[in-house]
Amino acid sequence: MTGPTPSTEPHHPAGPTEPTAPTATATEQPTAPPPASSTSLSPTPRRIWTRSRGIALALVVLIATAVAIAAVRSGAQHGRLDPRSADSRGSRAVAELLDDRGVSTRVVTSTEEARSATGPDTTLLVANPDVLTDRQRTRLHAATEDAGSRTVLVTPGASSVGDLAPGVTASGTTSTDSTLSPDCALPAARRAGLADMGGIRYDTLAPDAEACYFSDGLPSLLHLPAPRGKGDTVVLGAPDILYNDRLDQQGNASLALQLLGSRPHLVWYLPSLSDDQAATEAERRGFFDLIPSGWRWGTLQLAIAAALAALWRARRFGPLVAERLPVAIRASEAVEGRARLYRKVNARDRAAAALRTAARTRLASLVGVPPAQTHAPETLIPALSARLHTPGHDLHPLLFGPPPGNDAALIALADQLDALEREVRHS
């Protein structure tokens, strides 16, 4: 009997489970294998930039938009209702007109200065009452209640109007019209006539309150005499009559001069972050108390959207679905790719297991072992020993032994399995 002939089939130590490449035809030219660097799986700077450039561009656009919005809003709010500012939203024009009439204007930026400046000959204007804390509003109202002064509140909202003008509530909707007629008996409003008073609307149950400039049944100007003393409170629902660019329109100048010039001194209170009282209140609040409610709800909505997107894109657990490959891949390329992956992670145990599993499957079909007993050593090994010409050779370490300890042992294992299969085929 002749010995085993050398096999012309190529073998691949790292992955014998894949089919070998088909032989090239006469018209098909064999291609040279690509260099090792072309199959490298390590990320390169070019790949990282290609994957992340979309996110980087989105972040740049977001930051630029935020900076632009902040710049526009900061420019629009610069000098707003400041009697020293000549900007369109400043109030320097009305302050100079009052000065011509003998009314002095003093700017204060703290609650204590505003409280100490109140008196019978003083008009206190609070530019933005909503930025005051609850304690500041309470102390300011207590100081002006018995001082006999006039207090002018410019656009107080629902959070502040009840503290500074008890009994007054702010409507949740603003006026749809900008220019309104007085429709009241208040002398200052009747002499001014039409004015740009469209803004926040108010309601009050005070019996002696004078309401002017109605829109949809609610006024945007209230005059509230003090319960005792000679002081009073004026609630303005719109700041337009105090702006430099609106002062010469309608009866804005007349209304502003009459409301602010009834006493020889005008104290213009511009609340600021430098106010010690406000700083003390801010220190008592936590970080989340300083975040506006709109940002909280926005963050919550983004979190919910991210969670829904994660569920939508998450891996679905279930049985595998066979799909056709979008492209045809040569068997040799698949084998080489699998071998490179095994070699990269030193997975000699998995490579050896794949070699032995494939060899046992082919050997079992050659010696007539049922598929159910293919990987049972007590059935496969006796059947193989009966076909070999070298009895006494222990096949268990070769087919069911431990994984090799190095690459040389793995190559030797592949060679031995190939030799065993050739011997069985030709026996």
C-alpha positions as CSV (number, residue, x, y, z in Angstrom):
1,M,0.0,0.0,0.0
2,T,1.3,3.4,-0.9
3,G,1.9,6.1,1.6
4,P,-0.2,9.3,1.8
5,T,0.4,11.6,-1.0
6,P,1.1,15.3,-0.3
7,S,-2.0,17.4,-0.4
8,T,-2.3,20.4,-2.7
9,E,-5.0,22.0,-0.6
10,P,-3.7,25.1,1.3
11,H,-4.3,25.1,5.0
12,H,-4.7,28.0,7.4
13,P,-3.7,27.4,11.0
14,A,-5.8,30.1,12.5
15,G,-9.2,29.3,10.9
16,P,-9.8,26.0,9.1
17,T,-13.6,26.2,9.5
18,E,-14.0,28.6,6.6
19,P,-14.0,27.2,3.0
20,T,-10.9,27.6,1.0
21,A,-10.7,30.0,-1.9
22,P,-11.8,28.7,-5.3
23,T,-9.0,28.0,-7.8
24,A,-8.5,30.8,-10.4
25,T,-9.7,30.2,-13.9
26,A,-7.8,30.8,-17.0
27,T,-9.2,34.3,-17.4
28,E,-8.9,35.2,-13.7
29,Q,-5.6,36.7,-12.6
30,P,-4.6,36.0,-9.0
31,T,-4.4,39.2,-7.0
32,A,-1.6,39.9,-4.6
33,P,-2.5,40.0,-0.9
34,P,-2.9,43.6,0.4
35,P,-0.2,44.9,2.8
36,A,-0.7,44.3,6.4
37,S,-1.3,48.0,7.1
38,S,-4.4,48.0,4.9
39,T,-6.2,45.5,7.1
40,S,-5.2,47.2,10.4
41,L,-8.2,47.7,12.7
42,S,-6.5,50.3,14.9
43,P,-8.1,53.8,14.5
44,T,-6.1,56.4,12.6
45,P,-6.4,60.1,13.0
46,R,-8.1,60.3,9.6
47,R,-10.7,57.7,10.7
48,I,-11.3,59.5,14.0
49,W,-11.8,62.8,12.3
50,T,-14.1,61.3,9.7
51,R,-16.3,59.8,12.4
52,S,-16.3,62.9,14.7
53,R,-16.4,65.8,12.3
54,G,-20.2,65.9,12.2
55,I,-20.4,66.1,16.0
56,A,-17.6,68.7,16.1
57,L,-19.4,70.8,13.5
58,A,-22.6,70.6,15.4
59,L,-20.9,71.8,18.6
60,V,-19.2,74.7,16.8
61,V,-22.6,75.8,15.3
62,L,-24.2,75.5,18.7
63,I,-21.5,77.5,20.5
64,A,-21.6,80.2,17.8
65,T,-25.3,80.4,17.9
66,A,-25.3,80.8,21.7
67,V,-22.6,83.5,21.5
68,A,-24.6,85.4,18.9
69,I,-27.8,85.2,20.9
70,A,-26.0,86.3,24.0
71,A,-24.4,89.2,22.2
72,V,-27.7,90.3,20.6
73,R,-29.6,90.0,23.9
74,S,-26.9,91.8,25.9
75,G,-26.9,94.6,23.4
76,A,-30.7,94.9,23.5
77,Q,-30.8,95.0,27.3
78,H,-27.9,97.4,27.7
79,G,-29.0,100.5,29.6
80,R,-32.6,99.4,29.7
81,L,-34.7,101.9,31.8
82,D,-31.5,103.6,33.0
83,P,-31.9,107.4,33.3
84,R,-28.2,107.7,32.4
85,S,-28.4,105.8,29.2
86,A,-29.0,107.4,25.8
87,D,-29.7,104.0,24.1
88,S,-33.1,103.4,22.5
89,R,-34.2,101.5,25.6
90,G,-32.7,103.9,28.0
91,S,-34.6,106.7,29.9
92,R,-32.2,109.6,29.8
93,A,-34.6,111.8,27.8
94,V,-37.3,111.7,30.5
95,A,-34.7,112.3,33.2
96,E,-33.5,115.5,31.4
97,L,-37.1,116.7,30.9
98,L,-37.8,116.2,34.6
99,D,-34.6,118.1,35.4
100,D,-35.8,121.0,33.3
101,R,-39.0,121.1,35.4
102,G,-36.9,121.1,38.7
103,V,-37.2,117.4,39.5
104,S,-33.9,115.8,40.5
105,T,-33.2,112.2,39.6
106,R,-31.0,110.0,41.7
107,V,-30.1,106.4,40.7
108,V,-29.8,103.8,43.4
109,T,-29.0,100.1,43.0
110,S,-29.7,98.5,46.5
111,T,-32.8,98.0,48.5
112,E,-31.3,99.8,51.5
113,E,-30.6,102.9,49.5
114,A,-34.1,102.9,48.1
115,R,-35.6,102.5,51.6
116,S,-33.6,105.3,53.1
117,A,-34.4,107.7,50.2
118,T,-38.2,107.5,50.5
119,G,-40.0,110.4,51.9
120,P,-43.1,112.7,51.4
121,D,-41.2,114.7,48.7
122,T,-39.9,111.7,46.8
123,T,-41.1,109.5,44.0
124,L,-39.6,106.0,44.0
125,L,-39.5,104.2,40.7
126,V,-38.7,100.5,40.7
127,A,-37.5,99.6,37.3
128,N,-37.8,95.8,37.4
129,P,-39.6,94.5,40.5
130,D,-39.5,90.9,39.4
131,V,-35.8,90.5,40.1
132,L,-36.2,91.4,43.8
133,T,-36.3,88.6,46.3
134,D,-39.3,88.1,48.6
135,R,-37.5,89.6,51.5
136,Q,-36.5,92.7,49.5
137,R,-40.0,93.3,48.3
138,T,-41.4,93.0,51.8
139,R,-38.8,95.4,53.3
140,L,-39.3,97.9,50.4
141,H,-43.1,97.9,50.7
142,A,-42.9,98.4,54.5
143,A,-40.6,101.4,54.0
144,T,-42.9,103.1,51.4
145,E,-46.2,102.3,53.0
146,D,-46.0,105.0,55.7
147,A,-43.5,107.3,54.1
148,G,-46.0,109.4,52.1
149,S,-44.1,109.0,48.9
150,R,-45.2,107.9,45.5
151,T,-44.1,104.4,44.3
152,V,-44.1,103.7,40.6
153,L,-43.7,100.0,39.7
154,V,-42.7,99.3,36.1
155,T,-44.1,96.0,34.7
156,P,-44.3,94.0,37.9
157,G,-45.3,90.4,37.2
158,A,-47.5,88.0,39.1
159,S,-44.6,87.1,41.4
160,S,-44.0,90.6,42.6
161,V,-47.1,92.8,42.2
162,G,-48.9,91.2,45.1
163,D,-46.0,92.0,47.5
164,L,-45.5,95.6,46.4
165,A,-49.1,96.5,45.7
166,P,-51.3,94.3,47.9
167,G,-54.7,93.4,46.4
168,V,-53.4,93.6,42.8
169,T,-53.1,90.6,40.5
170,A,-51.4,90.3,37.1
171,S,-53.2,88.7,34.2
172,G,-51.5,85.8,32.4
173,T,-52.0,87.4,29.0
174,T,-50.7,90.7,27.8
175,S,-52.5,93.3,25.7
176,T,-52.8,92.8,22.0
177,D,-52.7,96.5,21.2
178,S,-49.7,98.8,21.9
179,T,-51.5,102.2,21.8
180,L,-54.5,102.5,24.2
181,S,-56.8,105.3,25.2
182,P,-57.1,106.1,29.0
183,D,-60.9,105.6,29.5
184,C,-60.6,106.8,33.1
185,A,-60.9,109.8,35.3
186,L,-57.2,110.0,36.4
187,P,-56.1,113.6,35.5
188,A,-52.7,112.6,34.3
189,A,-54.1,109.9,32.0
190,R,-56.8,112.2,30.7
191,R,-54.4,115.0,29.8
192,A,-52.0,112.6,28.2
193,G,-54.6,110.8,26.1
194,L,-53.4,108.0,23.8
195,A,-50.2,106.4,25.1
196,D,-48.2,103.2,24.4
197,M,-49.5,101.4,27.5
198,G,-50.2,98.0,25.9
199,G,-48.5,95.4,28.0
200,I,-49.2,93.5,31.3
201,R,-52.8,93.8,32.4
202,Y,-53.9,93.9,36.0
203,D,-56.9,93.4,38.2
204,T,-57.7,94.8,41.7
205,L,-60.5,94.7,44.2
206,A,-59.5,97.9,45.9
207,P,-62.5,100.2,46.0
208,D,-60.6,103.5,45.6
209,A,-58.3,102.3,42.8
210,E,-58.2,104.2,39.5
211,A,-57.8,101.9,36.4
212,C,-56.8,103.3,33.0
213,Y,-55.8,102.1,29.5
214,F,-58.1,99.1,29.2
215,S,-57.6,96.1,26.9
216,D,-60.1,93.3,26.8
217,G,-61.7,94.6,30.0
218,L,-58.5,94.8,32.1
219,P,-56.3,97.9,32.7
220,S,-52.5,98.3,32.2
221,L,-52.3,101.3,34.6
222,L,-53.5,101.3,38.2
223,H,-53.4,104.2,40.6
224,L,-53.7,103.0,44.2
225,P,-54.0,105.6,47.0
226,A,-52.3,104.6,50.3
227,P,-54.7,103.2,52.9
228,R,-53.3,105.8,55.3
229,G,-51.1,108.8,54.8
230,K,-50.5,110.8,51.6
231,G,-48.6,108.3,49.6
232,D,-49.8,106.3,46.6
233,T,-48.7,103.6,44.2
234,V,-48.8,103.6,40.4
235,V,-48.5,100.2,38.6
236,L,-47.4,100.5,34.9
237,G,-48.0,97.5,32.7
238,A,-45.7,98.7,29.9
239,P,-42.3,100.5,30.0
240,D,-42.7,102.1,26.6
241,I,-43.5,105.6,27.9
242,L,-40.1,105.8,29.5
243,Y,-38.0,104.7,26.5
244,N,-35.9,107.3,24.7
245,D,-37.2,106.2,21.2
246,R,-40.9,106.2,22.3
247,L,-41.0,109.3,24.4
248,D,-42.1,111.6,21.5
249,Q,-44.9,109.4,20.3
250,Q,-48.5,109.6,21.3
251,G,-48.9,111.1,24.8
252,N,-46.0,109.1,26.3
253,A,-44.0,112.2,27.4
254,S,-47.0,113.8,29.1
255,L,-48.0,110.7,30.9
256,A,-44.4,110.0,32.1
257,L,-43.7,113.5,33.3
258,Q,-47.0,113.7,35.2
259,L,-46.5,110.3,36.9
260,L,-42.8,110.9,37.8
261,G,-42.8,114.7,38.4
262,S,-45.5,115.0,41.1
263,R,-42.7,115.4,43.7
264,P,-39.4,117.4,43.6
265,H,-37.2,114.3,44.0
266,L,-37.1,111.1,41.9
267,V,-35.3,108.0,43.2
268,W,-34.7,105.6,40.3
269,Y,-34.1,102.1,41.7
270,L,-32.3,99.8,39.3
271,P,-32.0,96.4,41.1
272,S,-28.6,94.8,40.5
273,L,-26.7,91.7,41.4
274,S,-24.3,93.9,43.5
275,D,-27.1,94.5,46.0
276,D,-25.9,93.0,49.3
277,Q,-29.4,91.9,50.2
278,A,-29.8,90.1,46.9
279,A,-26.4,88.5,47.2
280,T,-27.3,87.2,50.7
281,E,-30.5,85.7,49.3
282,A,-28.6,84.1,46.4
283,E,-26.1,82.5,48.8
284,R,-28.9,80.8,50.7
285,R,-30.3,79.2,47.6
286,G,-28.8,76.0,46.1
287,F,-27.4,75.5,42.6
288,F,-30.7,74.1,41.2
289,D,-32.6,77.0,42.6
290,L,-30.6,79.4,40.4
291,I,-31.5,77.5,37.2
292,P,-34.5,78.9,35.5
293,S,-37.5,76.6,35.2
294,G,-37.4,76.7,31.4
295,W,-33.9,75.2,31.4
296,R,-35.0,72.4,33.8
297,W,-37.9,71.5,31.6
298,G,-35.8,71.7,28.5
299,T,-33.1,69.4,30.0
300,L,-35.8,66.9,31.1
301,Q,-37.3,66.9,27.5
302,L,-33.8,66.3,26.1
303,A,-33.2,63.4,28.5
304,I,-36.5,61.8,27.6
305,A,-35.7,62.2,23.9
306,A,-32.2,60.7,24.4
307,A,-33.7,57.7,26.2
308,L,-36.3,57.1,23.5
309,A,-33.6,57.4,20.8
310,A,-31.5,54.9,22.8
311,L,-34.4,52.5,23.0
312,W,-35.1,52.9,19.3
313,R,-31.5,52.3,18.2
314,A,-30.7,49.6,20.9
315,R,-29.9,46.1,20.0
316,R,-33.0,43.9,19.8
317,F,-32.6,40.6,21.6
318,G,-34.1,37.7,19.8
319,P,-33.3,35.0,17.2
320,L,-30.7,35.7,14.6
321,V,-32.1,36.5,11.1
322,A,-30.1,35.3,8.1
323,E,-29.5,38.0,5.6
324,R,-27.7,38.0,2.3
325,L,-24.3,39.7,2.3
326,P,-24.3,43.0,0.3
327,V,-21.1,42.0,-1.4
328,A,-19.4,38.6,-2.2
329,I,-16.3,38.0,-0.2
330,R,-13.6,35.6,-1.2
331,A,-13.2,32.6,1.1
332,S,-9.5,33.2,1.4
333,E,-10.0,36.8,2.5
334,A,-12.5,35.7,5.1
335,V,-10.1,33.1,6.4
336,E,-7.2,35.6,6.5
337,G,-9.3,38.2,8.3
338,R,-10.5,35.7,10.9
339,A,-6.9,34.6,11.4
340,R,-5.7,38.1,11.8
341,L,-8.3,38.8,14.5
342,Y,-7.4,35.6,16.4
343,R,-3.7,36.5,16.2
344,K,-4.3,40.1,17.3
345,V,-5.9,38.9,20.6
346,N,-3.7,35.8,21.0
347,A,-6.8,33.6,20.8
348,R,-4.9,30.4,20.2
349,D,-7.4,28.4,22.2
350,R,-10.3,29.5,19.9
351,A,-8.3,28.9,16.8
352,A,-7.3,25.4,18.0
353,A,-10.9,24.7,18.9
354,A,-12.1,25.8,15.4
355,L,-9.4,23.6,13.8
356,R,-10.3,20.5,15.9
357,T,-14.1,21.0,15.5
358,A,-13.8,21.2,11.7
359,A,-11.4,18.2,11.5
360,R,-13.7,16.0,13.7
361,T,-16.7,16.9,11.5
362,R,-14.9,15.9,8.3
363,L,-13.3,12.8,9.8
364,A,-16.7,11.6,11.2
365,S,-18.3,11.7,7.8
366,L,-15.3,9.8,6.3
367,V,-15.5,6.9,8.9
368,G,-19.3,6.7,9.0
369,V,-19.9,8.2,12.5
370,P,-23.4,9.6,12.9
371,P,-23.6,13.4,13.2
372,A,-24.9,13.2,16.8
373,Q,-21.7,11.3,17.8
374,T,-19.2,13.5,15.9
375,H,-17.7,15.1,18.9
376,A,-17.9,12.1,21.3
377,P,-14.4,10.7,21.8
378,E,-15.6,7.3,22.8
379,T,-17.3,6.9,19.4
380,L,-15.1,8.8,17.0
381,I,-11.6,7.6,18.2
382,P,-12.3,3.9,17.9
383,A,-13.8,4.4,14.4
384,L,-10.7,6.3,13.3
385,S,-8.3,3.8,14.9
386,A,-9.8,1.1,12.8
387,R,-9.1,3.0,9.6
388,L,-5.5,3.9,10.4
389,H,-2.4,1.7,9.5
390,T,-0.6,2.7,12.6
391,P,-2.5,1.1,15.5
392,G,-1.7,2.2,19.0
393,H,-1.4,5.8,18.1
394,D,-3.3,7.9,20.7
395,L,-5.6,10.3,18.8
396,H,-7.3,11.8,21.9
397,P,-4.6,14.6,22.5
398,L,-4.7,15.5,18.9
399,L,-8.5,15.8,18.5
400,F,-9.6,16.7,22.1
401,G,-6.4,17.9,23.8
402,P,-5.6,21.2,25.5
403,P,-5.0,24.4,23.4
404,P,-1.4,24.9,22.2
405,G,0.8,27.2,24.2
406,N,2.4,29.2,21.3
407,D,2.1,29.9,17.6
408,A,4.5,27.1,16.7
409,A,2.4,24.5,18.5
410,L,-0.7,25.8,16.8
411,I,0.9,25.4,13.4
412,A,2.1,21.9,14.3
413,L,-1.5,21.1,15.4
414,A,-2.8,22.2,12.0
415,D,-0.2,20.1,10.2
416,Q,-1.0,17.0,12.3
417,L,-4.8,17.4,11.7
418,D,-4.2,17.7,7.9
419,A,-1.9,14.6,7.9
420,L,-4.5,12.6,9.9
421,E,-7.3,13.6,7.4
422,R,-5.2,12.7,4.4
423,E,-4.4,9.3,5.9
424,V,-8.0,8.6,6.6
425,R,-9.1,9.7,3.1
426,H,-6.6,7.4,1.4
427,S,-6.9,4.4,3.7
